Amino acid sequence: MSPGAAIPFMHLQPGADAAAIRAAIDRVITRGWFVLGPELSAFEDEFAAASGAKHAVGVGTGTDAIALTLRALGVGPGDEVITSPLSAAYSALAIMMAGATPVFADIDPERLTLDPAAVAAAVTSRTSAILPVHLYGQPADMAAIERVAHRHNLVIVEDACQAHLATAGGRPVGTIGAAGAFSFYPTKNLGALGDAGAIITNDTALADRLKRLRNGGQSDRYHHAEFGVNTRLDEIQAAVLRVRLPLLRGWTDRRRALSASYRAALAHAPLVVQRECDPGHVYHLFVVRSTDRDAMQAHLRSEGIDTLIHYPIPIPRQPAFASAAANFPCGACPIADQVCGEIFSLPLHPALTDADVARVAAAVHAFPEPGTGG
Ligand SMILES: *Cc1c(COP(=O)(O)O)cnc(C)c1O
C-alpha cells in the first residue's frame, strides 16, 4: 500500500479557535487579575451548566480535583478507596495524596471499567469510598456500582477526567456520585494550554468546602480555618477554557462519528474493537486489542500511523504503589493484566479526517497475518 502523509496520534496547536484564544488571553493580561477572578467564576458557572451540575469548582489539575474531593468528604488516613487497576496512575495517586489507601478491584472485560462484582468482593470494614474511572470516555456501570455503594454505605467520587459531557445510563457523569473530577490537561476532550481541573457536584456544602480547601483552607483572607492546599485554576486557563467550552459539544459529536467510522471500517479486521456499552461514550480514546500488539503497532508505524498504549502497566504493578500493594496481591486483577498486554489506541481527535480513518483502517487490514510470510 502506498504511504500517504503521516497520521500523528494527535496535535495540540489551536485550530480555528486560535484567534479567540489569543484575544481571551489578552483580555486577562489587560485586566491584570490572574488568580481567583471573574474568568474562573464565569467558567465555573458555564462548566457546571454544560455538565448538568449545580456547582463547579476549578482547581489546578484533575489529580488535585480527585484528592481534594476525597479530603472534603472526610476520606483520609486509615480509609480504603476501591478503584480501577486500568487507568492513568493519577487516579490512584490522588487517593494516596488524600492519605487513604487505594485498593484495586478488577475490570469488566467489555467495558474496561470497574467490575461491580469485583468491587463488592473488595469491600472491607475500612472501605469508605469507590472511585470509578470513566475510562476512554466510556462511563463505568454506575447503576451497579451505586447498588454496591448503597449496600455498604460508601461514598462515590467519579474520575471523569476522560469523560467531559459523557452520560451513564442517560445521567451526566460526575453528578451520579457525590462529585465528579475533571481534568483539562491539554490532551483531554476539553483541554487548556497548561494544567487545569475542576470538580462538579450538586452538594452546595461540598462545593463551599472545596473552594476553601483549594485556597489554603482560608475562610476569609488571611484566616486559615483548616488545612488546605494551593491549587487554583488560573484566570488565563479559565479564559481559554471559556473559548473552548462552547465548541465541546461539536467536538464530541465528531469524536463519536469518527469512532463509528472506525467501527464500520474495522469490521473483520485482524484486531478486536471494544464494544460501545453506553451511548453516552464520548471517545476520549479509540481503543482496540490485539494479541500481536507489538507487531501491529510496528506495522502501523511503518505506514506512518502513530499509536499509543493507554495503559501498558496495571497501576498495582507500578513501584509507586508497592506500599498499597503490600496488602494486595498483584495477581488479583487478571483481566487488567491481560488487557494491558493487548490494548492500544488509534489516532482520534476532532480534526482527524474521514480519509485518515480510511487510511488507518486500510493499514490495519493490510497487517500480515502470522504464518503468511509477510
Ligand atoms: C488525566 C487524568 C487524570 C489526571 O488529570 P491531571 O489533570 O493530569 O492531573 C486522572 N485520571 C484520569 C483517568 C486521567 O485521564
The ligand as an SDF file (V2000), in Angstrom:
LIG
                    3D

 15 15  0  0  0  0  0  0  0  0999 V2000
   -5.6670   12.9060   33.0440 C   0  0  0  0  0  0  0  0  0  0  0  0
   -6.2280   12.0260   34.0750 C   0  0  0  0  0  0  0  0  0  0  0  0
   -6.0790   12.2610   35.4370 C   0  0  0  0  0  0  0  0  0  0  0  0
   -5.2070   13.3470   35.9820 C   0  0  0  0  0  0  0  0  0  0  0  0
   -5.5130   14.6150   35.4860 O   0  0  0  0  0  0  0  0  0  0  0  0
   -4.3510   15.7360   35.5640 P   0  0  0  0  0  0  0  0  0  0  0  0
   -5.0630   16.9920   35.1700 O   0  0  0  0  0  0  0  0  0  0  0  0
   -3.3100   15.3390   34.5670 O   0  0  0  0  0  0  0  0  0  0  0  0
   -3.8450   15.7610   36.9480 O   0  0  0  0  0  0  0  0  0  0  0  0
   -6.7040   11.4200   36.3450 C   0  0  0  0  0  0  0  0  0  0  0  0
   -7.4460   10.3860   35.9250 N   0  0  0  0  0  0  0  0  0  0  0  0
   -7.5980   10.0970   34.6120 C   0  0  0  0  0  0  0  0  0  0  0  0
   -8.4430    8.9360   34.2150 C   0  0  0  0  0  0  0  0  0  0  0  0
   -6.9840   10.8960   33.6480 C   0  0  0  0  0  0  0  0  0  0  0  0
   -7.1280   10.5930   32.3540 O   0  0  0  0  0  0  0  0  0  0  0  0
  1  2  1  0
  2  3  1  0
  2 14  2  0
  3  4  1  0
  3 10  2  0
  4  5  1  0
  5  6  1  0
  6  7  2  0
  6  8  1  0
  6  9  1  0
 10 11  1  0
 11 12  2  0
 12 13  1  0
 12 14  1  0
 14 15  1  0
M  END
$$$$
